[in-house]
Amino acid sequence: MTEDQNRKNELKKMALCDSCAGIQRNWRRAPGHPELVQGDNRQEKRGNHLVTITKYRCDRCGTAWEYENDKANLHAGWSVVGR
């Protein structure tokens, strides 16, 4: 299996709390939930512009999230990045 497939299988096994399970992924401007604690942020280049990516961690289940704020991409937004 490729690394990417292994990562997808690992994320499927993770048990998310009800609040995390309710987050709409890959949709810009979708809300998070109150138990997400904001961490560091960074900027990455996407095409000809910069986007801000902010790390979060859920206090309840420990899931690590990233929120990509890219105004040019409607399908940016929340993604699970691990534990």
PDB file of N, CA, C and O in Angstrom:
ATOM      1  N   MET A   1       0.836  -1.196   0.000  1.00  0.00           N
ATOM      2  CA  MET A   1       0.000   0.000   0.000  1.00  0.00           C
ATOM      3  C   MET A   1       0.870   1.244   0.000  1.00  0.00           C
ATOM      4  O   MET A   1       1.983   1.241   0.526  1.00  0.00           O
ATOM      5  N   THR A   2       0.366   2.269  -0.576  1.00  0.00           N
ATOM      6  CA  THR A   2       1.104   3.520  -0.583  1.00  0.00           C
ATOM      7  C   THR A   2       0.949   4.218   0.755  1.00  0.00           C
ATOM      8  O   THR A   2       0.059   3.888   1.539  1.00  0.00           O
ATOM      9  N   GLU A   3       1.813   5.179   1.011  1.00  0.00           N
ATOM     10  CA  GLU A   3       1.718   5.953   2.253  1.00  0.00           C
ATOM     11  C   GLU A   3       0.388   6.668   2.361  1.00  0.00           C
ATOM     12  O   GLU A   3      -0.201   6.735   3.439  1.00  0.00           O
ATOM     13  N   ASP A   4      -0.090   7.206   1.241  1.00  0.00           N
ATOM     14  CA  ASP A   4      -1.354   7.937   1.238  1.00  0.00           C
ATOM     15  C   ASP A   4      -2.513   7.018   1.617  1.00  0.00           C
ATOM     16  O   ASP A   4      -3.391   7.416   2.383  1.00  0.00           O
ATOM     17  N   GLN A   5      -2.526   5.802   1.093  1.00  0.00           N
ATOM     18  CA  GLN A   5      -3.586   4.843   1.415  1.00  0.00           C
ATOM     19  C   GLN A   5      -3.501   4.423   2.879  1.00  0.00           C
ATOM     20  O   GLN A   5      -4.528   4.276   3.541  1.00  0.00           O
ATOM     21  N   ASN A   6      -2.285   4.228   3.389  1.00  0.00           N
ATOM     22  CA  ASN A   6      -2.107   3.890   4.801  1.00  0.00           C
ATOM     23  C   ASN A   6      -2.652   4.994   5.692  1.00  0.00           C
ATOM     24  O   ASN A   6      -3.297   4.718   6.704  1.00  0.00           O
ATOM     25  N   ARG A   7      -2.396   6.241   5.322  1.00  0.00           N
ATOM     26  CA  ARG A   7      -2.884   7.387   6.104  1.00  0.00           C
ATOM     27  C   ARG A   7      -4.406   7.422   6.111  1.00  0.00           C
ATOM     28  O   ARG A   7      -5.014   7.667   7.154  1.00  0.00           O
ATOM     29  N   LYS A   8      -5.030   7.179   4.960  1.00  0.00           N
ATOM     30  CA  LYS A   8      -6.489   7.163   4.888  1.00  0.00           C
ATOM     31  C   LYS A   8      -7.067   6.066   5.771  1.00  0.00           C
ATOM     32  O   LYS A   8      -8.065   6.287   6.457  1.00  0.00           O
ATOM     33  N   ASN A   9      -6.456   4.891   5.764  1.00  0.00           N
ATOM     34  CA  ASN A   9      -6.931   3.796   6.600  1.00  0.00           C
ATOM     35  C   ASN A   9      -6.770   4.110   8.080  1.00  0.00           C
ATOM     36  O   ASN A   9      -7.630   3.758   8.888  1.00  0.00           O
ATOM     37  N   GLU A  10      -5.669   4.775   8.441  1.00  0.00           N
ATOM     38  CA  GLU A  10      -5.437   5.161   9.827  1.00  0.00           C
ATOM     39  C   GLU A  10      -6.502   6.156  10.291  1.00  0.00           C
ATOM     40  O   GLU A  10      -7.023   6.034  11.400  1.00  0.00           O
ATOM     41  N   LEU A  11      -6.827   7.134   9.453  1.00  0.00           N
ATOM     42  CA  LEU A  11      -7.820   8.133   9.822  1.00  0.00           C
ATOM     43  C   LEU A  11      -9.206   7.516   9.943  1.00  0.00           C
ATOM     44  O   LEU A  11     -10.007   7.969  10.761  1.00  0.00           O
ATOM     45  N   LYS A  12      -9.509   6.489   9.145  1.00  0.00           N
ATOM     46  CA  LYS A  12     -10.806   5.824   9.245  1.00  0.00           C
ATOM     47  C   LYS A  12     -10.966   5.134  10.593  1.00  0.00           C
ATOM     48  O   LYS A  12     -12.074   5.069  11.125  1.00  0.00           O
ATOM     49  N   LYS A  13      -9.868   4.614  11.155  1.00  0.00           N
ATOM     50  CA  LYS A  13      -9.906   3.885  12.422  1.00  0.00           C
ATOM     51  C   LYS A  13     -10.087   4.800  13.629  1.00  0.00           C
ATOM     52  O   LYS A  13     -10.525   4.348  14.687  1.00  0.00           O
ATOM     53  N   MET A  14      -9.753   6.079  13.481  1.00  0.00           N
ATOM     54  CA  MET A  14      -9.823   6.994  14.599  1.00  0.00           C
ATOM     55  C   MET A  14     -11.269   7.210  15.016  1.00  0.00           C
ATOM     56  O   MET A  14     -12.150   7.395  14.176  1.00  0.00           O
ATOM     57  N   ALA A  15     -11.500   7.185  16.314  1.00  0.00           N
ATOM     58  CA  ALA A  15     -12.842   7.442  16.830  1.00  0.00           C
ATOM     59  C   ALA A  15     -12.955   8.929  17.149  1.00  0.00           C
ATOM     60  O   ALA A  15     -12.253   9.440  18.022  1.00  0.00           O
ATOM     61  N   LEU A  16     -13.839   9.614  16.438  1.00  0.00           N
ATOM     62  CA  LEU A  16     -14.068  11.033  16.680  1.00  0.00           C
ATOM     63  C   LEU A  16     -15.197  11.186  17.688  1.00  0.00           C
ATOM     64  O   LEU A  16     -16.125  10.378  17.713  1.00  0.00           O
ATOM     65  N   CYS A  17     -15.120  12.216  18.514  1.00  0.00           N
ATOM     66  CA  CYS A  17     -16.237  12.520  19.392  1.00  0.00           C
ATOM     67  C   CYS A  17     -17.406  13.008  18.530  1.00  0.00           C
ATOM     68  O   CYS A  17     -17.226  13.307  17.349  1.00  0.00           O
ATOM     69  N   ASP A  18     -18.593  13.087  19.116  1.00  0.00           N
ATOM     70  CA  ASP A  18     -19.776  13.505  18.356  1.00  0.00           C
ATOM     71  C   ASP A  18     -19.602  14.890  17.742  1.00  0.00           C
ATOM     72  O   ASP A  18     -20.032  15.135  16.615  1.00  0.00           O
ATOM     73  N   SER A  19     -18.971  15.792  18.488  1.00  0.00           N
ATOM     74  CA  SER A  19     -18.777  17.154  17.976  1.00  0.00           C
ATOM     75  C   SER A  19     -17.856  17.170  16.765  1.00  0.00           C
ATOM     76  O   SER A  19     -18.130  17.865  15.787  1.00  0.00           O
ATOM     77  N   CYS A  20     -16.765  16.411  16.822  1.00  0.00           N
ATOM     78  CA  CYS A  20     -15.832  16.349  15.686  1.00  0.00           C
ATOM     79  C   CYS A  20     -16.475  15.645  14.496  1.00  0.00           C
ATOM     80  O   CYS A  20     -16.278  16.047  13.350  1.00  0.00           O
ATOM     81  N   ALA A  21     -17.233  14.610  14.768  1.00  0.00           N
ATOM     82  CA  ALA A  21     -17.893  13.877  13.683  1.00  0.00           C
ATOM     83  C   ALA A  21     -18.886  14.769  12.935  1.00  0.00           C
ATOM     84  O   ALA A  21     -19.195  14.513  11.772  1.00  0.00           O
ATOM     85  N   GLY A  22     -19.380  15.802  13.591  1.00  0.00           N
ATOM     86  CA  GLY A  22     -20.349  16.703  12.981  1.00  0.00           C
ATOM     87  C   GLY A  22     -19.738  17.832  12.155  1.00  0.00           C
ATOM     88  O   GLY A  22     -20.471  18.585  11.513  1.00  0.00           O
ATOM     89  N   ILE A  23     -18.419  17.962  12.157  1.00  0.00           N
ATOM     90  CA  ILE A  23     -17.773  19.029  11.381  1.00  0.00           C
ATOM     91  C   ILE A  23     -17.813  18.669   9.906  1.00  0.00           C
ATOM     92  O   ILE A  23     -17.432  17.567   9.512  1.00  0.00           O
ATOM     93  N   GLN A  24     -18.279  19.609   9.096  1.00  0.00           N
ATOM     94  CA  GLN A  24     -18.299  19.395   7.651  1.00  0.00           C
ATOM     95  C   GLN A  24     -16.900  19.634   7.109  1.00  0.00           C
ATOM     96  O   GLN A  24     -16.364  20.737   7.214  1.00  0.00           O
ATOM     97  N   ARG A  25     -16.320  18.606   6.535  1.00  0.00           N
ATOM     98  CA  ARG A  25     -14.952  18.696   6.033  1.00  0.00           C
ATOM     99  C   ARG A  25     -14.915  19.242   4.618  1.00  0.00           C
ATOM    100  O   ARG A  25     -15.875  19.128   3.855  1.00  0.00           O
ATOM    101  N   ASN A  26     -13.770  19.840   4.290  1.00  0.00           N
ATOM    102  CA  ASN A  26     -13.505  20.316   2.932  1.00  0.00           C
ATOM    103  C   ASN A  26     -14.573  21.256   2.403  1.00  0.00           C
ATOM    104  O   ASN A  26     -14.954  21.177   1.236  1.00  0.00           O
ATOM    105  N   TRP A  27     -15.047  22.132   3.247  1.00  0.00           N
ATOM    106  CA  TRP A  27     -16.016  23.134   2.832  1.00  0.00           C
ATOM    107  C   TRP A  27     -15.677  24.425   3.557  1.00  0.00           C
ATOM    108  O   TRP A  27     -15.800  24.507   4.779  1.00  0.00           O
ATOM    109  N   ARG A  28     -15.253  25.426   2.810  1.00  0.00           N
ATOM    110  CA  ARG A  28     -14.835  26.699   3.397  1.00  0.00           C
ATOM    111  C   ARG A  28     -15.985  27.340   4.165  1.00  0.00           C
ATOM    112  O   ARG A  28     -17.136  27.291   3.729  1.00  0.00           O
ATOM    113  N   ARG A  29     -15.679  27.920   5.270  1.00  0.00           N
ATOM    114  CA  ARG A  29     -16.594  28.625   6.170  1.00  0.00           C
ATOM    115  C   ARG A  29     -17.492  27.703   6.982  1.00  0.00           C
ATOM    116  O   ARG A  29     -18.397  28.186   7.663  1.00  0.00           O
ATOM    117  N   ALA A  30     -17.273  26.386   6.932  1.00  0.00           N
ATOM    118  CA  ALA A  30     -18.014  25.465   7.795  1.00  0.00           C
ATOM    119  C   ALA A  30     -17.546  25.687   9.235  1.00  0.00           C
ATOM    120  O   ALA A  30     -16.351  25.864   9.472  1.00  0.00           O
ATOM    121  N   PRO A  31     -18.467  25.678  10.194  1.00  0.00           N
ATOM    122  CA  PRO A  31     -18.060  25.920  11.581  1.00  0.00           C
ATOM    123  C   PRO A  31     -17.348  24.723  12.193  1.00  0.00           C
ATOM    124  O   PRO A  31     -17.550  23.585  11.770  1.00  0.00           O
ATOM    125  N   GLY A  32     -16.525  24.984  13.176  1.00  0.00           N
ATOM    126  CA  GLY A  32     -15.891  23.934  13.967  1.00  0.00           C
ATOM    127  C   GLY A  32     -16.812  23.600  15.131  1.00  0.00           C
ATOM    128  O   GLY A  32     -18.020  23.455  14.944  1.00  0.00           O
ATOM    129  N   HIS A  33     -16.249  23.476  16.337  1.00  0.00           N
ATOM    130  CA  HIS A  33     -17.056  23.331  17.548  1.00  0.00           C
ATOM    131  C   HIS A  33     -16.306  23.936  18.720  1.00  0.00           C
ATOM    132  O   HIS A  33     -15.098  24.154  18.631  1.00  0.00           O
ATOM    133  N   PRO A  34     -17.004  24.215  19.826  1.00  0.00           N
ATOM    134  CA  PRO A  34     -16.401  24.974  20.930  1.00  0.00           C
ATOM    135  C   PRO A  34     -15.207  24.314  21.615  1.00  0.00           C
ATOM    136  O   PRO A  34     -14.419  25.014  22.251  1.00  0.00           O
ATOM    137  N   GLU A  35     -15.042  23.002  21.511  1.00  0.00           N
ATOM    138  CA  GLU A  35     -13.953  22.330  22.209  1.00  0.00           C
ATOM    139  C   GLU A  35     -12.665  22.250  21.389  1.00  0.00           C
ATOM    140  O   GLU A  35     -11.702  21.614  21.818  1.00  0.00           O
ATOM    141  N   LEU A  36     -12.636  22.883  20.221  1.00  0.00           N
ATOM    142  CA  LEU A  36     -11.418  22.943  19.424  1.00  0.00           C
ATOM    143  C   LEU A  36     -10.531  24.059  19.951  1.00  0.00           C
ATOM    144  O   LEU A  36     -10.960  25.206  20.069  1.00  0.00           O
ATOM    145  N   VAL A  37      -9.301  23.711  20.261  1.00  0.00           N
ATOM    146  CA  VAL A  37      -8.332  24.671  20.783  1.00  0.00           C
ATOM    147  C   VAL A  37      -7.394  25.051  19.645  1.00  0.00           C
ATOM    148  O   VAL A  37      -6.764  24.192  19.029  1.00  0.00           O
ATOM    149  N   GLN A  38      -7.312  26.350  19.376  1.00  0.00           N
ATOM    150  CA  GLN A  38      -6.492  26.845  18.271  1.00  0.00           C
ATOM    151  C   GLN A  38      -5.017  26.744  18.606  1.00  0.00           C
ATOM    152  O   GLN A  38      -4.589  27.030  19.724  1.00  0.00           O
ATOM    153  N   GLY A  39      -4.244  26.327  17.599  1.00  0.00           N
ATOM    154  CA  GLY A  39      -2.786  26.249  17.740  1.00  0.00           C
ATOM    155  C   GLY A  39      -2.116  27.226  16.802  1.00  0.00           C
ATOM    156  O   GLY A  39      -2.613  28.328  16.572  1.00  0.00           O
ATOM    157  N   ASP A  40      -0.989  26.813  16.264  1.00  0.00           N
ATOM    158  CA  ASP A  40      -0.205  27.655  15.357  1.00  0.00           C
ATOM    159  C   ASP A  40      -0.877  27.783  14.003  1.00  0.00           C
ATOM    160  O   ASP A  40      -1.747  26.993  13.637  1.00  0.00           O
ATOM    161  N   ASN A  41      -0.450  28.800  13.271  1.00  0.00           N
ATOM    162  CA  ASN A  41      -0.887  28.899  11.882  1.00  0.00           C
ATOM    163  C   ASN A  41       0.325  29.150  11.001  1.00  0.00           C
ATOM    164  O   ASN A  41       1.383  29.581  11.461  1.00  0.00           O
ATOM    165  N   ARG A  42       0.134  28.865   9.721  1.00  0.00           N
ATOM    166  CA  ARG A  42       1.206  29.065   8.746  1.00  0.00           C
ATOM    167  C   ARG A  42       0.576  29.502   7.435  1.00  0.00           C
ATOM    168  O   ARG A  42      -0.631  29.370   7.233  1.00  0.00           O
ATOM    169  N   GLN A  43       1.404  30.020   6.559  1.00  0.00           N
ATOM    170  CA  GLN A  43       0.929  30.396   5.233  1.00  0.00           C
ATOM    171  C   GLN A  43       1.601  29.518   4.196  1.00  0.00           C
ATOM    172  O   GLN A  43       2.794  29.226   4.280  1.00  0.00           O
ATOM    173  N   GLU A  44       0.813  29.102   3.215  1.00  0.00           N
ATOM    174  CA  GLU A  44       1.328  28.298   2.112  1.00  0.00           C
ATOM    175  C   GLU A  44       0.882  28.913   0.803  1.00  0.00           C
ATOM    176  O   GLU A  44      -0.176  29.536   0.715  1.00  0.00           O
ATOM    177  N   LYS A  45       1.693  28.729  -0.195  1.00  0.00           N
ATOM    178  CA  LYS A  45       1.381  29.274  -1.520  1.00  0.00           C
ATOM    179  C   LYS A  45       0.477  28.299  -2.265  1.00  0.00           C
ATOM    180  O   LYS A  45       0.769  27.105  -2.339  1.00  0.00           O
ATOM    181  N   ARG A  46      -0.607  28.804  -2.810  1.00  0.00           N
ATOM    182  CA  ARG A  46      -1.529  28.038  -3.655  1.00  0.00           C
ATOM    183  C   ARG A  46      -1.691  28.808  -4.952  1.00  0.00           C
ATOM    184  O   ARG A  46      -2.405  29.809  -5.005  1.00  0.00           O
ATOM    185  N   GLY A  47      -1.034  28.344  -5.983  1.00  0.00           N
ATOM    186  CA  GLY A  47      -1.068  29.085  -7.240  1.00  0.00           C
ATOM    187  C   GLY A  47      -0.338  30.397  -7.084  1.00  0.00           C
ATOM    188  O   GLY A  47       0.850  30.424  -6.764  1.00  0.00           O
ATOM    189  N   ASN A  48      -1.066  31.507  -7.315  1.00  0.00           N
ATOM    190  CA  ASN A  48      -0.457  32.839  -7.225  1.00  0.00           C
ATOM    191  C   ASN A  48      -0.782  33.563  -5.929  1.00  0.00           C
ATOM    192  O   ASN A  48      -0.495  34.754  -5.807  1.00  0.00           O
ATOM    193  N   HIS A  49      -1.370  32.878  -4.962  1.00  0.00           N
ATOM    194  CA  HIS A  49      -1.754  33.554  -3.723  1.00  0.00           C
ATOM    195  C   HIS A  49      -1.378  32.712  -2.504  1.00  0.00           C
ATOM    196  O   HIS A  49      -1.089  31.521  -2.622  1.00  0.00           O
ATOM    197  N   LEU A  50      -1.385  33.350  -1.331  1.00  0.00           N
ATOM    198  CA  LEU A  50      -1.087  32.671  -0.075  1.00  0.00           C
ATOM    199  C   LEU A  50      -2.382  32.331   0.647  1.00  0.00           C
ATOM    200  O   LEU A  50      -3.342  33.101   0.611  1.00  0.00           O
ATOM    201  N   VAL A  51      -2.404  31.177   1.301  1.00  0.00           N
ATOM    202  CA  VAL A  51      -3.537  30.794   2.138  1.00  0.00           C
ATOM    203  C   VAL A  51      -3.021  30.597   3.559  1.00  0.00           C
ATOM    204  O   VAL A  51      -1.849  30.285   3.771  1.00  0.00           O
ATOM    205  N   THR A  52      -3.906  30.783   4.520  1.00  0.00           N
ATOM    206  CA  THR A  52      -3.561  30.573   5.917  1.00  0.00           C
ATOM    207  C   THR A  52      -4.111  29.227   6.361  1.00  0.00           C
ATOM    208  O   THR A  52      -5.278  28.917   6.122  1.00  0.00           O
ATOM    209  N   ILE A  53      -3.271  28.429   7.005  1.00  0.00           N
ATOM    210  CA  ILE A  53      -3.675  27.130   7.542  1.00  0.00           C
ATOM    211  C   ILE A  53      -3.454  27.186   9.049  1.00  0.00           C
ATOM    212  O   ILE A  53      -2.348  27.453   9.518  1.00  0.00           O
ATOM    213  N   THR A  54      -4.527  26.930   9.803  1.00  0.00           N
ATOM    214  CA  THR A  54      -4.480  26.999  11.258  1.00  0.00           C
ATOM    215  C   THR A  54      -4.693  25.611  11.838  1.00  0.00           C
ATOM    216  O   THR A  54      -5.586  24.880  11.410  1.00  0.00           O
ATOM    217  N   LYS A  55      -3.865  25.252  12.818  1.00  0.00           N
ATOM    218  CA  LYS A  55      -3.983  23.955  13.494  1.00  0.00           C
ATOM    219  C   LYS A  55      -4.935  24.079  14.677  1.00  0.00           C
ATOM    220  O   LYS A  55      -4.979  25.108  15.352  1.00  0.00           O
ATOM    221  N   TYR A  56      -5.696  23.013  14.917  1.00  0.00           N
ATOM    222  CA  TYR A  56      -6.595  22.913  16.063  1.00  0.00           C
ATOM    223  C   TYR A  56      -6.467  21.517  16.656  1.00  0.00           C
ATOM    224  O   TYR A  56      -6.063  20.578  15.970  1.00  0.00           O
ATOM    225  N   ARG A  57      -6.815  21.385  17.938  1.00  0.00           N
ATOM    226  CA  ARG A  57      -6.882  20.082  18.596  1.00  0.00           C
ATOM    227  C   ARG A  57      -8.140  20.056  19.449  1.00  0.00           C
ATOM    228  O   ARG A  57      -8.454  21.015  20.155  1.00  0.00           O
ATOM    229  N   CYS A  58      -8.854  18.936  19.370  1.00  0.00           N
ATOM    230  CA  CYS A  58     -10.082  18.785  20.145  1.00  0.00           C
ATOM    231  C   CYS A  58      -9.734  18.411  21.581  1.00  0.00           C
ATOM    232  O   CYS A  58      -8.982  17.465  21.816  1.00  0.00           O
ATOM    233  N   ASP A  59     -10.281  19.155  22.537  1.00  0.00           N
ATOM    234  CA  ASP A  59     -10.054  18.861  23.954  1.00  0.00           C
ATOM    235  C   ASP A  59     -10.733  17.570  24.390  1.00  0.00           C
ATOM    236  O   ASP A  59     -10.280  16.922  25.334  1.00  0.00           O
ATOM    237  N   ARG A  60     -11.808  17.190  23.719  1.00  0.00           N
ATOM    238  CA  ARG A  60     -12.556  16.007  24.137  1.00  0.00           C
ATOM    239  C   ARG A  60     -11.910  14.706  23.639  1.00  0.00           C
ATOM    240  O   ARG A  60     -11.669  13.795  24.432  1.00  0.00           O
ATOM    241  N   CYS A  61     -11.628  14.613  22.331  1.00  0.00           N
ATOM    242  CA  CYS A  61     -11.139  13.341  21.776  1.00  0.00           C
ATOM    243  C   CYS A  61      -9.689  13.387  21.307  1.00  0.00           C
ATOM    244  O   CYS A  61      -9.126  12.348  20.964  1.00  0.00           O
ATOM    245  N   GLY A  62      -9.075  14.560  21.283  1.00  0.00           N
ATOM    246  CA  GLY A  62      -7.667  14.677  20.919  1.00  0.00           C
ATOM    247  C   GLY A  62      -7.375  14.707  19.429  1.00  0.00           C
ATOM    248  O   GLY A  62      -6.211  14.675  19.028  1.00  0.00           O
ATOM    249  N   THR A  63      -8.411  14.768  18.603  1.00  0.00           N
ATOM    250  CA  THR A  63      -8.213  14.788  17.160  1.00  0.00           C
ATOM    251  C   THR A  63      -7.533  16.083  16.743  1.00  0.00           C
ATOM    252  O   THR A  63      -7.906  17.167  17.192  1.00  0.00           O
ATOM    253  N   ALA A  64      -6.528  15.958  15.876  1.00  0.00           N
ATOM    254  CA  ALA A  64      -5.825  17.127  15.338  1.00  0.00           C
ATOM    255  C   ALA A  64      -6.493  17.516  14.019  1.00  0.00           C
ATOM    256  O   ALA A  64      -6.719  16.672  13.152  1.00  0.00           O
ATOM    257  N   TRP A  65      -6.800  18.782  13.885  1.00  0.00           N
ATOM    258  CA  TRP A  65      -7.463  19.335  12.702  1.00  0.00           C
ATOM    259  C   TRP A  65      -6.614  20.449  12.119  1.00  0.00           C
ATOM    260  O   TRP A  65      -5.787  21.044  12.810  1.00  0.00           O
ATOM    261  N   GLU A  66      -6.827  20.724  10.843  1.00  0.00           N
ATOM    262  CA  GLU A  66      -6.301  21.928  10.207  1.00  0.00           C
ATOM    263  C   GLU A  66      -7.441  22.583   9.464  1.00  0.00           C
ATOM    264  O   GLU A  66      -8.276  21.915   8.853  1.00  0.00           O
ATOM    265  N   TYR A  67      -7.462  23.915   9.528  1.00  0.00           N
ATOM    266  CA  TYR A  67      -8.448  24.680   8.769  1.00  0.00           C
ATOM    267  C   TYR A  67      -7.700  25.512   7.744  1.00  0.00           C
ATOM    268  O   TYR A  67      -6.861  26.343   8.092  1.00  0.00           O
ATOM    269  N   GLU A  68      -8.012  25.280   6.475  1.00  0.00           N
ATOM    270  CA  GLU A  68      -7.387  26.029   5.388  1.00  0.00           C
ATOM    271  C   GLU A  68      -8.328  27.141   4.958  1.00  0.00           C
ATOM    272  O   GLU A  68      -9.442  26.882   4.504  1.00  0.00           O
ATOM    273  N   ASN A  69      -7.875  28.382   5.103  1.00  0.00           N
ATOM    274  CA  ASN A  69      -8.678  29.538   4.734  1.00  0.00           C
ATOM    275  C   ASN A  69      -8.199  30.045   3.378  1.00  0.00           C
ATOM    276  O   ASN A  69      -7.288  30.867   3.288  1.00  0.00           O
ATOM    277  N   ASP A  70      -8.832  29.537   2.332  1.00  0.00           N
ATOM    278  CA  ASP A  70      -8.481  29.904   0.958  1.00  0.00           C
ATOM    279  C   ASP A  70      -9.737  30.441   0.291  1.00  0.00           C
ATOM    280  O   ASP A  70     -10.624  29.677  -0.090  1.00  0.00           O
ATOM    281  N   LYS A  71      -9.807  31.750   0.152  1.00  0.00           N
ATOM    282  CA  LYS A  71     -11.010  32.381  -0.397  1.00  0.00           C
ATOM    283  C   LYS A  71     -11.252  32.031  -1.862  1.00  0.00           C
ATOM    284  O   LYS A  71     -12.355  32.239  -2.370  1.00  0.00           O
ATOM    285  N   ALA A  72     -10.246  31.506  -2.545  1.00  0.00           N
ATOM    286  CA  ALA A  72     -10.390  31.140  -3.954  1.00  0.00           C
ATOM    287  C   ALA A  72     -10.829  29.687  -4.135  1.00  0.00           C
ATOM    288  O   ALA A  72     -11.088  29.257  -5.260  1.00  0.00           O
ATOM    289  N   ASN A  73     -10.915  28.933  -3.049  1.00  0.00           N
ATOM    290  CA  ASN A  73     -11.242  27.507  -3.135  1.00  0.00           C
ATOM    291  C   ASN A  73     -12.388  27.183  -2.189  1.00  0.00           C
ATOM    292  O   ASN A  73     -12.202  27.166  -0.972  1.00  0.00           O
ATOM    293  N   LEU A  74     -13.555  26.929  -2.729  1.00  0.00           N
ATOM    294  CA  LEU A  74     -14.733  26.614  -1.912  1.00  0.00           C
ATOM    295  C   LEU A  74     -14.555  25.302  -1.163  1.00  0.00           C
ATOM    296  O   LEU A  74     -15.211  25.080  -0.145  1.00  0.00           O
ATOM    297  N   HIS A  75     -13.673  24.424  -1.654  1.00  0.00           N
ATOM    298  CA  HIS A  75     -13.483  23.122  -1.028  1.00  0.00           C
ATOM    299  C   HIS A  75     -12.286  23.071  -0.092  1.00  0.00           C
ATOM    300  O   HIS A  75     -11.839  21.989   0.287  1.00  0.00           O
ATOM    301  N   ALA A  76     -11.770  24.216   0.277  1.00  0.00           N
ATOM    302  CA  ALA A  76     -10.778  24.275   1.364  1.00  0.00           C
ATOM    303  C   ALA A  76     -11.603  24.197   2.646  1.00  0.00           C
ATOM    304  O   ALA A  76     -12.831  24.142   2.582  1.00  0.00           O
ATOM    305  N   GLY A  77     -10.973  24.190   3.770  1.00  0.00           N
ATOM    306  CA  GLY A  77     -11.723  24.160   5.032  1.00  0.00           C
ATOM    307  C   GLY A  77     -11.109  23.174   5.996  1.00  0.00           C
ATOM    308  O   GLY A  77      -9.886  23.082   6.097  1.00  0.00           O
ATOM    309  N   TRP A  78     -11.948  22.428   6.712  1.00  0.00           N
ATOM    310  CA  TRP A  78     -11.506  21.523   7.759  1.00  0.00           C
ATOM    311  C   TRP A  78     -10.995  20.206   7.192  1.00  0.00           C
ATOM    312  O   TRP A  78     -11.563  19.659   6.247  1.00  0.00           O
ATOM    313  N   SER A  79      -9.914  19.707   7.784  1.00  0.00           N
ATOM    314  CA  SER A  79      -9.431  18.363   7.474  1.00  0.00           C
ATOM    315  C   SER A  79      -8.775  17.769   8.723  1.00  0.00           C
ATOM    316  O   SER A  79      -8.117  18.473   9.490  1.00  0.00           O
ATOM    317  N   VAL A  80      -8.966  16.470   8.908  1.00  0.00           N
ATOM    318  CA  VAL A  80      -8.350  15.754  10.031  1.00  0.00           C
ATOM    319  C   VAL A  80      -6.916  15.442   9.639  1.00  0.00           C
ATOM    320  O   VAL A  80      -6.652  14.973   8.532  1.00  0.00           O
ATOM    321  N   VAL A  81      -5.985  15.707  10.562  1.00  0.00           N
ATOM    322  CA  VAL A  81      -4.579  15.438  10.266  1.00  0.00           C
ATOM    323  C   VAL A  81      -3.968  14.421  11.220  1.00  0.00           C
ATOM    324  O   VAL A  81      -2.781  14.117  11.096  1.00  0.00           O
ATOM    325  N   GLY A  82      -4.730  13.885  12.164  1.00  0.00           N
ATOM    326  CA  GLY A  82      -4.210  12.841  13.057  1.00  0.00           C
ATOM    327  C   GLY A  82      -4.644  13.020  14.477  1.00  0.00           C
ATOM    328  O   GLY A  82      -5.640  13.679  14.777  1.00  0.00           O
ATOM    329  N   ARG A  83      -3.868  12.415  15.348  1.00  0.00           N
ATOM    330  CA  ARG A  83      -4.103  12.471  16.795  1.00  0.00           C
ATOM    331  C   ARG A  83      -2.954  13.164  17.458  1.00  0.00           C
ATOM    332  O   ARG A  83      -2.948  13.320  18.679  1.00  0.00           O
TER     333      ARG A  83
END
